[in-house]
Structure formats: C-alpha cells, structure tokens
C-alpha cells in the first residue's frame, strides 16, 4: 500500500504552508493537520503506512501528541526542546519567550508579524489566526521537553544551517544520535526549497511501498 504523508505546520502558519511542497511531491497522497484553526484528525486507511512530517513547532507537537502511529517521523527545521536549560545550553533564553508571551497577551498582531518577519515569511501572505491556540503554542514551547521521545530509528532530520529561529547548535543538541541533512537556508525549508525536501520524502515513500 502506498504511504500517506501527514503534514503538520509550525507556529503561526496554516495548511497552505505546505502547498509548494505538495506540488513538488508529484501527486503523493498528503493529509494536513491545522493546529491553529479547528484541529480535526484526518481519516486514514487502515494499514496504510504513514510518514509524519512536522515543520518547526509542528514536529514538536507531533512528538508530544502522536496523533497516529507512523512508520517514519520527519523533522523539518524542528527541535526536541526549545528553551535553554542547565543540560540544554543551546536553547532560547526563557526570558525571551516569556517576554514574547507577555507581549502577545497585549498585542498579538504585532508579535505575530514580528515573528513572521524574523523567520523570513512574506508578512502579507500570512494572517493572525486563533490567538488562544497560538498563545497555548508559545506556552508549550516554554514548557515541553521532548528529548526522551527522540530515537534515531526511522527519523529523518532536515535543517537549515542559517536558521534564525532554530540555530544549528539547537538542532544538533535536539538530535544527538541522528544524521542531520543540512541545507544552505533558513527556517522555512518547505518554502525555500520544496524540491530538496521532496527528494528525501520521495525516497521514503519508495522504501515503504
């Protein structure tokens, strides 16, 4: 049975984020999960192999929630912990995220737009969505530690070595025993080079046919 790709976008985006990658996948079946509108778990055929793909926070969310049993998990610009800790020195300083959370409660639109500009998104293409769900996402970034959920088996990691959100050091600390495939780009690999991402995903699909 042909595998299906389950696509989960990152913080602040929606399912349209995946359109360039879906086009590059040449008709491979995909289902998308929208984290910040109405979270509906997609129907999947019984016994169909699943390749779960998360971008940034979407990968973090998959590790935490595991909505389906997958054969392969794929991280694109992802991480297993986001904030700095005594045993995780390459995360974001907690005060930076706390400040973002505090500002978001007062002026969510400005915080959202600032984030989009920083990560390299075209601001006019994306719009502030469910503020409560986005705030929950920020708190999850502050609190969750998913490092214990990472295994090197059946895990593919794609990362940008100039990512302004998830640094190279954070990526390597998140995936200590996993081979990381680096691209000369930033935080939005599925938009910046969808063909490069699709190349790896097509190889996985052939493996699990």
N, C-alpha and C positions, 0 to 999 in steps of 0.2 A: 504494500500500500504506500502511496506517495506521501511523504511527510507534509505537515502543515506548519507554517511559521506563525507563532504567536508574538505579536509586536506590541511592546509596552513603552510608551514615550516617557520623556523626562518631565521635570518640574516646569510648569508654565506653558507646556505645549499641548497639542491635541493630536487626534489620529491623522490629521492632514500632514503632520510632520513626516510621515512615512511614505508619502506619495512618490518622491523621486526614487527611493529605494525599491518600492514595489514595481515601478516601471522598469528599473534595471534588472529585476528578478525574472523578467520574461514570462510572466504567467504562472509562476509558482504560487500555490494557494497560500494566502495570508489571512489571518484574522487579527483585528486590532482591539485593544482594550483602552478605553478612555478613562484615565484616572481622575480627571477634574470636572467631569460633567455628570453623566449617570453611569456608574460602574456596573455594567452588565457583563457577566461572564459568557463568553461566546460558546455556542454549541459546537462540539467536536465529535467526529465519528468515533465510535468505539473501536479501539485497537489501532487507530491512526497514529503513526509516530509524530511527536510534537517537538519542534525546535523552538524554545522560548528565548526571545531576544529582548533585552532591555537596554534602553539608552539612558545613561546617567542615573537619575533617581529611579527611573523605571526598572533598571536592573536591581537596585537596592530594594525596591518594592517587591520584586519577584522573589528575592532571597527570603524576605520576611514572610510573605503570604503564600507562596507556592500554590497558585490557584488551580494548577493542573500538574499531572505527572509528566515530566518531559524526558526525552532521551538525551538532549543536549541543551545546555544553557549558554547563552552568548551575551557577553558584556560589550557594549559599545560606549566608550567614554564613561565607563562605570567604576564602581568602588564598592568595598565591603564595609567601610567605616568612613565618616565624613569629617568629624571633628577631631582635633588634636587631643591626645591623652598621654599619660606617662609612658605607655607602651605603644603609642602610635604617634610619633613626633611629627609626621608629615601631613596631618590633617589641618583643617581650617581652625584657627583660634576660636574657641567657643564664644568669646565676647563679640566677634564679628557676626556670627549667626544670631546671637541674642539681640544685637543691635538691629539687624535686619528684621527680626520678628517684631521687635518693639515698633519700628517704623512702619511695618506692614499693617499693624493694627490701627494705625492712624491714617496712613496714606498708601493704601495697597497699590494703586495705579502707578505711582512714581517708583516704588520699589520694584514692581514688576518690569517697568520699562527700563530701569537701570540694569536689571539683571539681563534682559534681552540684549541690550547694547553690549554689555560686558562679555557675554558668551558668543557674540558675533551674529546674532539673528537680525534679520531685517525687521525693525520695530513695527512698521506699518502692517506687516503680514500677520502679526500675532496680536491677540486681544486678551485683556484680563478676563479670566473666567470665574469660576466659583471661588470666591475669596476664602470661605471657610475651609474648603478642601485644600487650597493652596497653603493656608496657614497650618493646617494639620501636617502637610508635607514638610514645611520648614521645621516643625517640632520633631518630626520623625528623623530628619537629618541630624538634629541635635542629639537625639536620644538613642537611636538604634546603633547596634554593633553587630554586624552580620558576618564577622570574620570566621566564626566557627562553622558557618554554613558553606564555606568555600572548600571545594575539593578539586583536585587537578583533573580528576576523571571526567570526561565529557564536558569540558568547559573550554570555550573559545573566548579569547580576550582581544578586542581591537581597541586601539587607543591612539590619540593624537599627541605627538611629543611637544606641541606648543599649546596645549590645552590651558586656557586661563582659569578654568573652574576646577578641574581635576588635574593637579600637577603630575608630572612624570613620577615624582617621588611618592605621591599618594597612590598612584596606580601600582607601582612596584610593591609598596607596602601592603596593598589590598590583595595582591595575587602573588604571594611569595614563591609558591611552588609551581606556578603556571607559566607557560610560554606566552609572552605578550607580543602581538603583532603591531608594530608601530607605523604610523602614517605621519607624514610631514604636514600636519594640520592641527586645528584647534578642537573645540568642544562639540562641533556639530558634524561629525563624520558622515552620517547618513545623508546630509545635505551637501557637504563639501565634496565628497567623492563617493556617491552611491554605487558606482560601478565597482570600486575597490571592495566595498563591503559586500556587494552581491557576489563577487568572485568567491569569497570564503563560504557564503551561505549556500551557493550552488554546489560546492564541493561536499558540504554536509548533507545536503538533500540526496546527492548521488549515493553517499555512504549508507543512508538509511532507507533507500527504496526497497 
